[in-house]
C-alpha cells in the first residue's frame, strides 16, 4: 500500500465511523444543541460534509477560495440520510481528487491558507481534513451522551 492508498483508507474509515454516529442520532434530536452558540446535530453533520467540499476545492486551488458558493447553502435541513445522499457525489469527487496525486505531490504541493494562519503541504492538509471530521464526530458522541441517548460502538 502506498501513501495515497493509506490516506484514502483513513478518509474512508473516518467517514464510515462518522456515518455510524450520525445515523444514531434520533430523528427528534436532530435539532438539539447543548447551548445557544453551538451547532445542532444536523448542522454539525452538514458542516462536516460542506467543509469536505470546500477543502476539495481549496486543494484543487492550492489555497483558500476568494469566492465560495456552496451547493449546501440553500438546502433545507431534512435528515442525516438526505445530507449523506446529497453529499455523496462531492465525497466521491474528493476521494478521486486525492487519488489523482502522487506520493511526491504530498510534500511538494503547498496549500496556502495564510488567511487562516497557515500554509501546509498537501499531505498535512489531507490529514487535517480527516482530523476535522473526527473531532466533530467526537463532539456528536458527546452530544448523544449529554442527551442520554445510546451511543453506537464505532470501535469495531
C-alpha positions in Angstrom: 0.0 0.0 0.0 1.4 3.4 -0.9 0.8 6.7 1.0 -2.1 7.8 -1.2 -3.8 4.4 -0.5 -3.3 4.9 3.2 -4.8 8.4 3.1 -7.8 7.1 1.2 -8.2 4.4 3.7 -8.1 6.9 6.6 -10.6 9.2 4.9 -13.0 6.3 4.2 -12.7 4.9 7.7 -13.2 8.3 9.3 -16.4 8.7 7.1 -17.6 5.2 7.9 -17.3 5.8 11.6 -18.8 9.3 11.4 -21.8 7.9 9.5 -22.4 5.3 12.2 -22.6 8.1 14.7 -24.7 10.4 12.5 -27.3 7.7 11.8 -27.6 7.0 15.6 -29.0 10.5 16.2 -32.7 10.1 16.9 -34.9 12.0 14.4 -36.4 14.0 17.2 -32.9 15.1 18.4 -31.5 16.4 15.1 -32.1 20.0 16.2 -30.7 19.5 19.7 -27.7 21.6 20.7 -26.0 21.9 24.1 -26.3 25.7 24.2 -27.4 28.6 22.0 -23.9 29.2 20.4 -23.4 25.6 19.4 -24.4 23.9 16.2 -27.3 21.5 16.2 -26.6 17.8 15.5 -27.8 18.2 11.9 -25.9 21.5 11.4 -22.7 19.7 12.5 -23.3 16.9 10.0 -23.8 19.4 7.3 -20.7 21.4 8.4 -18.5 18.4 8.0 -19.9 17.5 4.6 -19.8 21.0 3.3 -16.3 21.5 4.7 -15.1 18.5 2.8 -16.5 20.1 -0.4 -14.7 23.3 0.4 -11.4 21.6 1.2 -11.6 19.7 -2.1 -11.9 23.0 -4.0 -9.2 24.6 -1.8 -6.8 21.7 -2.6 -7.5 22.0 -6.3 -7.0 25.8 -6.0 -3.8 25.2 -3.9 -5.3 27.6 -1.3 -8.3 29.3 0.2 -11.0 30.3 -2.1 -11.8 34.0 -2.6 -15.3 33.3 -3.8 -17.0 30.2 -2.5 -20.5 29.2 -3.5 -21.7 26.2 -1.5 -24.3 23.8 -3.0 -25.3 23.1 0.6 -26.2 26.7 1.4 -29.8 26.9 0.4 -30.8 23.3 1.1 -33.4 22.7 3.9 -32.3 20.6 6.8 -34.2 17.3 6.5 -32.4 14.3 7.8 -28.9 12.7 8.1 -29.8 10.4 5.1 -30.7 13.4 3.0 -27.4 15.1 3.8 -25.4 12.0 3.1 -27.3 11.3 -0.2 -26.7 14.9 -1.4 -23.0 14.9 -0.4 -22.1 11.5 -1.9 -21.2 12.9 -5.3 -19.0 15.5 -3.7 -17.4 12.9 -1.4 -16.5 10.7 -4.4 -15.1 13.7 -6.2 -13.0 14.5 -3.2 -11.7 10.9 -3.0 -10.9 10.9 -6.7 -9.1 14.2 -6.3 -6.9 12.6 -3.6 -6.3 9.6 -5.8 -5.0 11.9 -8.6 -2.0 12.9 -6.6 1.4 11.1 -6.4 3.3 10.4 -3.3 5.7 13.1 -4.2 2.8 15.6 -4.5 2.1 15.1 -0.8 5.1 17.1 0.2 5.8 19.2 -2.9 2.3 20.8 -3.2 1.6 23.6 -0.7 -1.9 24.6 0.3 -1.9 28.3 1.1 -4.4 29.2 3.7 -2.5 32.1 5.1 -5.8 33.9 5.5 -6.5 31.2 8.2 -3.0 31.4 9.5 -1.2 28.5 7.8 0.4 27.1 4.7 0.7 23.3 4.7 1.8 20.5 2.5 -0.9 18.6 0.7 -0.3 15.6 2.8 -0.6 17.6 6.0 -3.8 19.2 4.7 -5.4 15.8 3.9 -4.6 14.6 7.4 -6.2 17.7 8.8 -9.4 17.1 6.8 -9.8 13.7 8.3 -9.0 15.1 11.8 -11.6 17.8 11.4 -14.3 15.2 10.7 -13.1 13.0 13.5 -13.2 15.9 16.0 -16.8 16.7 15.1 -17.7 13.0 15.3 -16.4 13.1 18.9 -18.4 16.2 19.6 -21.6 14.4 18.4 -20.8 11.4 20.6 -20.7 13.9 23.5 -24.0 15.4 22.4 -25.5 11.9 22.4 -24.1 11.3 25.9 -25.5 14.6 27.1 -28.9 13.8 25.6 -28.7 10.4 27.4 -29.1 8.7 24.0 -27.4 5.3 23.5 -24.1 5.8 21.7 -23.0 3.5 18.9 -19.8 1.5 19.1 -17.5 2.8 16.4 -14.6 0.7 17.6 -15.3 -2.4 15.6 
